Amino acid sequence: MAVNDELRDGTLRLTLLALGLVLGLSAAAALPLLLPWSQQLTVALLVALAALSPWALALPLRHLRAALSIPRALPVSMGLALGCALVSLPLLHLYRGTVRVLNHGDEPFVVYVDGKRVARVEPSSGESALAGVELVVPAGERELRVLAEDKREVFRARELVEGGSPHLFAPQSSGYCFSIERRSYGEADQPSLDVVPLEGENPFWVLPDGISWFTPNPEPGPLHTSGGTLACLRQKRCQN
């Protein structure tokens, strides 16, 4: 009889752990879409609570509380909740894109995304890794609106933000040209430099992953390397 009771209690604990895993992973997949503007910590905490929710429902019941053997199950359930919370972090990255906003005008402006004020951007004309403001924007088609401080509309359009990708948004970039500079290194081949301009009149571009912002690639050194490629975004005054 005792064996059957122990087997029943073990099955109950396993069922609650499995249910917590399902709820935690489901929350990790759904919450970034349901709460697109929430902070990472908020989403991770909600995911952990979802993974622990079966225990919260079972503990008030006296006969279940006695059968669950809390000291034995608590470390496992807490570890499961932490694991689900960590899973939500890369999913958040996939569901969102980074947007670097540059202001090449003479006065600050304010950026709105889907009617939500997200940043005030100061003017910056020179190349600097700290130029502009970097935003984290939910993936999908978004309405971007830029207003001057006197409420005058500077730019308005709907743009597609790609999840997991960096973007450049320069609504007052007339007279500036941007390019992606790639430099390859290797011990067998001669190091090469490839410059690809960002084309189009629309001041919104999707950039490749792993790009550095306005930080020139280092010149090849005197020592041979195992090879590789570095890419950076550059800006300069247009020739024409």
Order of alpha helices (4+ residues) and beta strands (2+ residues): alpha-alpha-alpha-alpha-beta-beta-beta-beta-beta-beta-beta-beta-beta-beta-beta-beta
